[in-house]
């Protein structure tokens, strides 16, 4: 039980998928989706989270380049839920060098 004497029991359902697409020999695109449904006995905390992403990576000689975007949408699930709606964006870039190639 939490501080307000509500149950903390949770069932969480996860569904996700991604695939790799290679339009060119050294270029890879990986779109992805993930959905999480948090079902609490205490319906005030019930929420759903959807994550959409895209990774782009390439190799140029000995240099590996990749960039990643992820959008995260979280919102209430059901009429009693008090979870605030929120959208976050995440970006990342990675550059690495492999002298053995």
C-alpha distances in whole Angstrom, upper triangle without the diagonal:
4,7,8,5,5,5,6,9,12,15,18,22,24,28,31,34,37,41,44,47,50,52,55,55,53,51,47,45,41,39,36,33,29,27,23,21,17,16,12,11,10,14,14,13,16,19,22,24,28,30,33,36,39,41,44,46,50,52,55,57,55,53,49,48,45,43,39,37,34,33,29,28,24,24,21,21,21,22,19,18,18,19,22,25,26,29,30,33,34,37,39,42,43,47,48,51,52,56,56,57
4,5,5,5,7,7,10,13,16,18,22,24,28,30,34,37,40,43,46,49,51,53,54,52,49,46,44,40,38,35,32,29,26,22,21,17,16,12,12,10,13,12,12,15,18,21,22,26,28,32,34,38,39,43,45,48,51,54,56,54,51,48,46,43,41,37,36,32,31,27,26,22,22,20,20,21,21,18,16,16,16,19,23,24,27,28,31,32,35,37,40,42,45,46,50,51,55,55,56
4,5,7,10,10,14,16,20,22,25,28,31,33,37,39,43,46,49,52,54,56,57,54,52,49,46,43,41,37,35,31,29,25,24,20,19,16,15,13,16,14,14,17,20,23,25,29,30,34,36,40,41,45,47,51,53,56,58,56,53,50,48,45,43,39,37,34,32,29,28,24,23,21,22,23,22,19,18,16,17,20,24,25,28,29,32,33,37,38,42,43,47,48,52,53,56,57,58
4,6,9,11,14,16,20,22,25,28,31,34,37,40,44,46,49,52,54,57,58,56,53,50,47,44,41,38,35,31,29,25,23,19,18,15,14,11,13,12,13,16,19,23,25,28,31,34,37,40,42,46,48,52,54,57,59,58,55,52,50,46,44,40,38,35,33,29,27,24,22,20,21,20,20,16,16,15,16,19,23,24,28,29,33,34,38,39,43,45,48,50,54,55,59,59,60
4,7,9,12,15,19,21,25,27,31,34,37,40,44,47,50,53,55,57,58,56,54,50,48,44,42,38,35,32,29,25,23,19,18,14,12,10,13,13,13,16,20,23,26,29,32,35,38,42,43,47,49,53,55,58,61,59,56,53,51,47,45,42,40,36,34,30,29,25,24,21,21,21,21,17,17,17,18,21,25,27,30,31,35,36,39,41,45,46,50,51,55,56,60,60,60
4,7,9,12,15,18,21,24,27,30,34,37,41,44,46,50,52,54,55,53,51,47,45,41,39,35,32,28,26,22,19,16,14,10,8,6,10,10,10,13,16,20,22,26,28,32,35,39,40,44,46,50,53,56,58,56,54,50,48,45,43,39,37,33,31,27,26,22,21,18,18,17,17,14,14,14,15,19,22,24,27,29,32,33,37,39,43,44,48,49,53,54,58,58,58
4,6,9,12,15,18,21,25,28,32,35,38,41,44,48,50,52,53,52,49,45,43,39,37,33,30,27,24,20,17,14,12,8,6,6,10,11,10,12,15,19,21,25,27,31,33,37,39,43,45,48,51,54,56,55,52,49,47,43,41,38,36,32,31,27,25,22,21,18,17,17,18,15,14,15,16,20,23,24,27,28,32,33,36,38,41,43,46,48,51,52,56,56,56
4,6,10,12,16,19,22,25,29,32,35,38,41,45,47,49,50,48,46,42,40,36,34,30,27,24,21,17,15,11,10,7,7,7,10,11,9,11,14,17,19,22,24,28,30,34,36,39,41,45,47,51,53,51,48,45,43,40,38,34,33,29,28,24,23,19,19,17,16,17,19,16,14,15,15,19,21,22,25,26,29,29,33,34,38,39,43,44,47,48,52,52,52
4,7,10,14,17,20,23,27,30,34,37,40,43,46,48,49,47,45,41,39,35,33,29,26,22,20,16,14,10,9,6,6,8,10,12,11,11,14,16,18,22,24,27,30,33,35,39,41,44,47,50,52,51,48,45,43,40,38,34,33,29,28,24,23,20,19,17,16,17,19,16,15,17,16,20,22,23,26,27,30,30,34,35,38,39,43,44,47,48,52,52,52
4,6,10,13,17,19,23,26,30,33,36,40,42,44,45,44,41,38,35,31,29,25,22,19,16,12,10,7,6,4,7,9,10,12,10,9,11,13,15,18,20,24,26,30,32,35,37,41,43,47,49,48,45,41,40,36,35,31,29,26,24,21,20,17,17,15,14,15,18,16,14,16,15,18,20,21,23,24,27,27,30,32,35,36,40,41,44,45,49,49,49
4,7,10,14,17,20,24,27,31,34,37,40,42,43,42,39,35,33,29,27,23,20,17,14,10,8,6,5,6,9,11,12,14,12,10,11,12,14,17,19,22,25,28,30,34,36,39,42,45,47,46,44,40,39,35,33,30,28,25,24,20,19,17,17,15,13,15,18,17,15,17,16,20,20,21,23,24,26,27,30,31,35,36,39,40,43,44,48,48,47
4,7,10,13,17,20,24,27,30,33,36,38,39,38,35,32,29,25,23,20,17,13,10,7,6,4,6,8,11,13,13,15,12,10,10,9,11,13,15,19,21,24,26,30,32,36,38,42,44,43,40,37,35,31,30,26,25,21,20,17,16,14,15,14,13,15,18,18,15,17,15,18,18,19,20,21,23,23,26,28,31,32,36,37,40,41,44,44,44
4,7,10,14,17,21,24,27,31,33,36,37,36,33,29,27,23,21,17,14,11,8,6,5,7,8,11,14,16,15,17,15,12,11,9,10,12,14,17,19,22,24,28,30,34,36,40,42,41,39,35,34,30,29,25,23,20,19,16,16,14,15,15,13,15,19,19,17,19,17,20,19,20,20,21,23,23,26,27,30,31,35,36,39,40,44,43,42
4,7,10,14,17,21,24,27,30,32,33,32,29,26,23,19,17,14,11,7,6,5,7,9,11,14,18,19,18,20,17,14,12,10,10,10,11,14,16,19,21,24,26,30,33,36,39,38,35,32,30,27,25,22,20,17,17,14,15,14,15,16,15,18,21,22,19,21,18,20,19,19,19,19,20,20,23,24,27,28,31,32,36,36,40,40,39
4,7,11,14,18,21,24,27,29,30,30,27,23,21,17,15,11,8,6,5,7,9,12,14,18,21,22,21,22,20,17,15,11,11,10,10,12,14,17,19,22,25,28,31,34,37,36,34,30,29,25,24,20,19,16,16,14,15,15,16,18,16,19,23,24,21,23,21,22,20,20,19,19,20,20,22,24,26,27,31,32,35,35,39,39,37
4,7,11,14,17,21,23,26,27,26,23,19,17,13,11,8,6,4,6,9,12,15,17,21,24,25,24,25,22,19,17,13,12,10,9,10,11,14,15,19,21,24,27,31,33,33,30,27,25,22,20,17,16,14,14,13,15,16,18,20,19,22,25,26,24,25,22,23,21,20,19,18,18,18,20,21,23,24,27,28,31,32,36,35,34
4,7,11,13,17,20,22,23,23,20,16,14,10,9,6,5,7,9,12,15,18,21,24,28,29,27,29,26,23,20,17,14,12,11,10,10,12,13,16,18,22,25,28,30,30,28,25,23,20,19,16,16,14,15,15,16,18,20,23,22,25,28,30,27,28,25,26,23,22,20,20,19,19,20,20,22,23,26,27,30,30,34,33,32
4,7,10,13,16,19,19,19,16,13,10,7,6,4,6,9,12,15,18,21,24,28,31,32,31,31,28,26,23,19,17,14,11,10,9,9,10,13,15,18,21,24,27,27,25,21,20,17,16,14,14,13,15,16,18,20,22,25,25,28,31,32,30,31,28,28,25,23,21,20,19,18,18,18,19,20,23,24,26,27,31,30,28
4,7,10,13,15,16,16,14,10,8,6,6,7,10,12,16,19,22,25,28,31,35,36,34,35,32,30,26,23,20,17,15,13,11,10,10,12,14,16,19,22,25,25,24,20,19,16,16,14,15,15,17,19,21,23,26,28,28,31,35,36,33,34,31,31,28,26,24,23,21,20,19,19,20,20,22,23,25,26,29,29,26
4,7,10,12,13,13,10,7,6,5,7,9,13,15,19,22,25,28,31,34,38,39,38,38,35,33,29,26,23,20,17,15,12,10,9,10,11,13,15,19,21,22,20,17,16,14,14,14,15,16,19,21,23,26,29,31,31,35,38,39,36,37,34,33,31,28,25,24,22,20,19,18,18,18,20,21,23,23,26,25,23
4,6,9,10,11,9,6,5,6,8,11,15,18,21,25,28,31,34,37,41,42,40,40,38,35,32,28,25,22,19,16,14,11,10,10,11,12,15,18,20,22,20,17,16,14,15,15,16,18,20,22,25,28,30,33,33,37,40,41,38,39,36,35,32,30,27,26,23,22,20,20,19,19,20,21,23,23,27,26,23
4,5,7,8,6,5,6,9,12,15,18,21,25,28,32,34,38,41,44,45,43,44,41,39,35,32,29,25,22,19,16,13,12,10,10,10,12,15,17,19,18,15,15,14,15,16,18,20,22,25,28,31,34,37,37,40,43,45,42,43,39,38,35,33,29,28,25,23,21,20,19,19,19,20,21,21,24,24,20
4,7,9,6,7,8,11,13,17,20,24,27,30,34,37,40,43,46,47,45,46,43,40,37,33,30,27,24,21,18,15,13,11,11,11,13,15,18,20,19,17,16,15,16,17,19,21,23,27,29,32,35,38,38,41,44,46,43,44,41,40,36,34,30,29,26,25,22,22,20,20,21,22,23,23,26,26,22
4,6,5,7,10,13,16,19,23,26,30,33,36,39,42,46,49,50,48,48,45,43,40,36,33,30,26,23,20,17,15,12,11,9,11,12,15,17,16,15,15,15,16,18,20,23,26,29,31,35,38,41,41,45,48,49,46,47,43,42,39,36,33,31,28,26,23,22,20,20,19,20,20,21,23,23,19
4,6,8,11,14,18,21,24,27,31,34,38,40,44,47,50,51,49,50,47,45,41,38,34,31,28,25,22,18,16,13,11,9,9,11,12,15,15,13,14,15,17,19,22,25,28,30,33,36,40,43,43,46,49,51,48,48,45,44,41,38,35,33,29,27,25,23,21,19,19,19,19,18,20,20,16
4,7,10,13,17,20,24,26,30,33,37,39,42,45,49,50,48,48,45,43,40,36,33,30,26,24,20,17,14,11,8,5,6,8,10,12,11,10,10,11,14,17,20,22,26,29,32,35,38,41,42,45,48,50,46,47,43,42,39,36,33,30,27,25,22,20,17,16,15,15,15,15,17,17,14
4,7,10,13,17,20,23,27,30,34,36,40,42,46,47,45,45,42,40,37,33,30,27,23,20,17,13,11,7,6,5,7,10,12,14,13,10,10,10,12,14,16,19,22,25,28,31,35,38,39,42,45,46,43,43,40,39,36,33,29,27,24,22,19,17,15,15,14,15,16,17,20,20,17
4,7,10,13,17,20,23,26,30,33,36,39,42,43,42,42,39,37,33,30,26,23,20,17,14,10,8,6,5,6,9,12,15,16,14,11,10,9,11,12,14,16,20,22,25,28,32,35,35,39,42,43,40,40,37,36,33,30,27,25,22,20,17,16,15,14,15,16,17,18,21,21,18
4,6,10,14,17,20,23,27,30,33,36,40,40,39,39,36,34,30,27,23,20,17,14,10,7,6,5,7,9,13,15,19,19,17,14,12,10,10,10,12,14,16,19,22,25,28,31,32,35,38,40,36,37,33,32,29,27,23,22,19,17,15,15,14,15,16,18,20,21,24,25,22
4,6,10,13,17,20,23,26,29,32,36,37,35,35,32,30,27,23,20,17,14,11,8,6,5,7,9,12,15,18,21,21,19,16,14,11,11,9,10,12,14,17,19,22,25,28,29,32,35,37,33,34,31,30,27,25,21,20,17,16,15,14,15,15,17,19,21,22,26,26,24
4,7,11,14,17,21,24,27,30,34,34,32,32,30,27,24,20,17,14,11,8,6,4,6,9,12,15,18,21,24,25,22,19,17,13,12,10,10,10,12,14,16,19,22,25,25,29,32,33,30,31,28,27,24,22,18,17,15,14,14,15,16,17,20,22,24,26,29,29,27
4,7,10,14,17,20,23,26,30,31,29,29,26,24,21,17,14,11,8,6,5,6,8,12,14,18,21,24,27,27,25,21,19,15,14,11,10,9,10,12,14,17,19,22,22,26,29,30,27,28,25,24,21,20,17,16,14,14,14,15,17,18,21,23,26,27,31,31,29
4,7,10,14,17,20,23,26,27,25,26,23,20,17,13,11,7,6,5,6,9,12,15,18,21,25,28,31,31,28,24,22,19,17,13,12,9,10,10,11,14,16,19,19,22,25,27,24,25,21,21,19,17,15,15,14,14,16,17,20,21,24,26,29,31,34,34,33
4,7,10,13,16,19,23,24,22,23,20,17,14,11,8,6,5,7,9,12,14,18,20,24,27,30,33,33,30,26,24,21,19,15,14,11,10,9,10,12,14,17,16,20,23,24,21,22,19,19,17,16,14,14,15,15,17,18,21,23,26,28,31,32,36,36,34
4,7,10,13,16,20,20,19,19,17,14,11,7,6,5,6,9,12,15,18,21,24,28,31,34,37,36,34,30,28,24,22,18,16,13,12,10,10,10,12,13,13,16,20,20,18,19,16,17,15,15,14,15,16,17,19,21,24,26,29,31,34,36,39,39,38
4,6,10,13,16,17,16,17,14,11,8,6,5,6,9,12,15,18,20,24,27,30,33,37,39,38,36,32,30,26,24,20,19,15,14,11,10,9,11,12,11,15,18,18,15,17,14,16,15,14,15,15,17,18,21,23,26,27,31,32,36,37,41,41,40
4,6,10,13,14,12,14,11,8,6,4,7,9,12,15,18,22,24,28,30,34,37,40,43,42,39,36,34,30,28,24,22,18,17,13,12,10,10,10,8,11,15,15,13,15,13,15,14,15,16,17,20,21,24,26,29,31,35,36,40,41,45,45,44
4,6,10,11,10,11,8,6,5,6,8,11,14,18,20,24,26,30,32,36,39,42,45,44,41,37,35,32,30,26,24,20,18,15,14,11,11,10,9,11,14,14,11,13,11,14,14,15,17,18,21,22,25,27,31,32,36,37,41,42,46,46,45
4,7,8,7,10,8,5,7,9,12,15,18,21,24,28,30,34,36,40,43,46,48,47,45,41,39,36,33,30,27,24,22,18,17,14,13,11,8,10,13,12,10,13,12,16,16,18,20,22,24,26,29,31,34,36,40,41,45,46,49,50,49
4,5,6,8,6,5,9,11,14,17,20,24,27,30,33,36,39,42,45,48,51,50,47,43,41,38,36,32,30,26,24,20,19,15,14,12,10,11,13,11,10,12,12,16,17,19,22,23,26,27,31,33,36,38,42,43,46,48,51,51,51
4,6,9,9,8,12,15,18,21,24,27,30,34,36,40,42,46,49,52,55,53,51,47,45,42,39,36,33,30,28,24,22,19,17,14,13,12,14,11,11,14,14,18,20,22,25,27,30,31,35,37,40,42,45,47,50,51,55,55,55
4,6,6,7,11,14,17,21,24,28,31,34,37,40,43,46,49,52,55,54,51,47,45,42,39,35,33,29,27,24,21,18,16,13,12,12,12,9,9,11,12,16,18,20,23,25,29,30,34,36,40,41,45,47,50,52,55,56,55
4,5,5,9,12,15,19,22,26,29,32,35,39,41,45,48,51,54,53,50,46,44,40,38,34,31,28,25,22,19,16,13,10,8,8,9,6,6,8,10,13,16,18,21,24,27,29,33,35,39,41,44,46,50,51,55,55,55
4,6,9,12,15,19,22,25,28,32,35,38,41,45,48,51,53,52,49,46,43,40,37,33,31,27,24,21,18,14,12,9,9,9,9,5,4,5,7,11,13,16,19,22,25,27,31,34,37,40,43,45,49,51,54,55,55
4,6,10,13,16,19,23,25,29,32,35,38,42,44,47,50,49,46,42,40,36,34,30,28,24,22,18,16,12,11,8,9,10,11,9,6,6,6,10,12,14,17,19,23,24,28,30,34,36,40,42,45,47,51,51,51
4,7,10,14,17,21,24,27,30,34,36,40,43,46,49,48,45,41,39,35,33,29,26,23,20,17,14,11,9,6,6,7,10,8,6,8,7,11,12,14,17,19,22,24,28,30,34,36,39,41,45,46,50,50,50
4,7,10,13,17,20,24,26,30,33,37,40,43,46,45,42,38,36,32,29,25,23,19,17,13,11,7,6,4,5,8,11,10,7,9,6,9,9,11,13,15,19,20,24,27,30,32,36,38,42,43,47,48,47
4,7,10,13,17,20,23,27,30,33,37,40,43,42,39,35,33,29,26,23,20,16,14,11,8,6,6,6,6,10,13,13,10,12,9,11,10,11,12,14,17,18,22,24,28,30,34,36,39,41,45,45,44
4,7,10,13,17,20,23,26,30,33,36,39,38,35,32,29,25,23,19,16,13,10,7,6,4,7,9,10,13,16,17,13,14,11,12,10,9,10,11,13,15,18,21,24,26,30,32,36,37,41,42,41
4,7,10,14,17,20,23,27,30,33,36,36,33,29,27,23,20,17,14,10,8,6,5,6,9,12,12,16,19,20,17,17,14,14,12,11,10,11,12,14,16,19,22,24,28,30,34,35,39,40,38
4,7,10,13,17,20,23,27,30,33,32,29,25,23,19,17,13,10,7,6,4,6,9,12,15,16,19,22,23,20,20,17,16,14,12,10,9,10,11,13,15,19,21,24,26,30,32,35,36,35
4,7,11,14,17,21,24,27,30,30,27,23,21,17,14,11,8,6,5,7,9,12,15,18,19,22,25,26,23,23,20,19,16,14,11,11,10,10,12,14,17,19,23,25,28,30,34,34,33
4,7,10,13,17,20,23,26,26,23,20,17,13,11,7,5,4,6,9,12,15,18,21,22,26,28,30,26,27,23,22,19,16,13,12,10,9,10,11,14,16,19,21,25,26,30,31,29
4,7,10,14,17,20,23,23,20,17,14,11,8,6,5,7,9,12,15,18,21,25,26,29,32,33,30,30,27,25,22,20,16,15,12,11,10,11,12,14,17,19,22,24,28,28,26
4,7,10,14,17,20,20,17,13,11,7,6,4,6,9,12,15,18,21,24,28,29,32,35,36,33,33,29,28,25,22,19,17,14,12,10,9,10,11,13,16,19,20,24,25,23
4,7,11,13,17,17,14,11,8,6,5,6,9,12,15,18,21,25,28,31,32,36,39,40,36,36,33,31,29,26,22,20,16,14,12,11,10,10,12,14,17,18,22,23,20
4,7,10,13,13,11,7,6,4,6,9,12,15,18,21,24,27,31,34,35,39,42,43,39,39,36,34,32,29,25,23,19,17,14,12,10,9,10,11,13,15,18,19,17
4,7,10,11,8,6,5,6,9,12,15,18,22,25,28,31,35,38,39,43,45,46,43,43,39,38,35,32,29,26,23,20,17,14,12,11,10,11,12,13,16,17,14
4,6,7,6,5,6,9,12,15,19,22,25,28,31,34,38,41,42,46,49,50,46,46,42,41,39,35,32,29,26,23,20,17,14,12,10,10,10,10,13,13,11
4,6,5,6,8,11,14,18,21,24,28,31,34,37,41,44,45,49,52,53,49,49,45,44,41,38,34,31,28,25,21,19,15,13,11,10,10,11,12,13,11
4,6,8,11,14,17,21,24,27,31,34,37,40,44,47,48,52,55,56,52,52,48,47,44,41,37,34,31,28,24,21,18,15,12,11,9,9,10,11,7
4,7,10,13,17,20,24,27,31,33,37,39,43,46,48,51,54,55,51,51,47,46,44,40,37,34,30,27,24,20,17,14,11,8,6,5,6,8,6
4,6,10,13,17,20,24,27,30,33,36,40,43,45,48,51,52,48,47,44,42,40,37,33,30,27,23,20,17,13,10,7,6,5,6,9,11,9
4,7,10,13,17,20,24,26,30,33,36,40,41,45,48,48,45,44,40,39,37,33,30,27,24,21,17,14,11,8,6,5,6,8,11,12,11
4,7,10,14,17,21,24,27,30,34,37,39,42,45,46,42,41,38,36,34,30,27,24,20,17,14,11,8,6,5,7,9,11,14,16,14
4,7,10,14,17,20,23,26,30,33,35,38,41,42,38,38,34,33,30,27,24,21,17,14,11,8,6,5,7,9,12,14,18,19,17
4,7,10,14,17,20,23,27,30,32,36,38,39,35,35,31,30,27,24,20,17,14,11,8,6,4,6,9,12,15,18,21,23,21
4,7,10,13,17,20,23,27,28,32,34,35,32,31,27,26,24,20,17,14,11,8,6,5,6,9,12,15,18,20,24,25,24
4,7,10,13,17,20,24,25,29,31,32,29,28,24,23,20,17,13,11,7,6,5,7,9,12,15,18,22,24,28,29,28
4,6,10,13,16,20,22,25,28,28,25,25,21,20,17,14,11,8,6,5,7,9,12,15,18,21,24,27,30,31,30
4,7,10,13,17,19,22,25,25,22,22,18,16,13,11,7,6,5,6,9,12,15,18,22,25,28,30,34,35,34
4,7,10,14,15,19,21,22,19,18,15,13,11,8,6,5,6,8,12,14,18,21,24,27,30,33,36,37,36
4,7,10,12,16,18,19,16,15,12,11,8,6,5,7,9,12,15,18,22,24,28,31,34,36,40,41,40
4,7,10,13,15,16,12,12,8,8,6,5,6,9,12,14,18,21,24,27,31,33,37,39,42,43,42
4,7,10,12,12,9,9,6,6,4,6,9,12,15,18,21,24,28,31,34,37,40,42,46,47,46
4,6,8,9,5,7,5,7,7,10,12,15,19,21,25,28,31,34,38,40,44,46,49,50,49
4,7,8,6,9,8,10,10,13,15,18,21,23,27,30,33,36,39,42,45,47,51,51,50
4,6,6,9,10,12,13,16,18,21,25,27,31,33,37,39,43,45,49,50,54,55,54
4,6,8,11,12,13,17,20,23,26,29,33,36,39,42,46,48,52,53,57,58,57
4,6,9,12,14,17,20,23,27,29,33,36,40,42,46,48,52,53,57,58,57
4,6,9,11,14,17,20,23,26,30,32,36,38,42,44,48,50,54,54,54
4,6,9,12,16,19,22,25,28,31,35,38,41,44,47,49,53,54,53
4,7,9,13,15,19,21,25,28,31,34,38,40,44,46,49,50,50
4,6,10,13,16,19,23,26,30,32,36,39,43,45,48,50,49
4,7,10,14,17,21,24,28,30,34,37,41,43,46,48,47
4,7,10,13,17,20,24,27,31,33,37,39,43,44,44
4,7,10,14,17,21,24,27,30,34,36,40,41,40
4,7,10,14,17,20,24,27,31,33,37,38,37
4,7,10,14,17,21,24,27,30,34,35,34
4,7,11,14,17,20,24,26,30,32,31
4,7,10,14,17,21,23,27,29,28
4,7,10,13,17,20,23,25,24
4,7,10,14,17,20,22,21
4,7,10,13,17,19,18
4,7,10,13,16,15
4,7,10,12,12
4,6,9,9
4,5,6
4,6
4
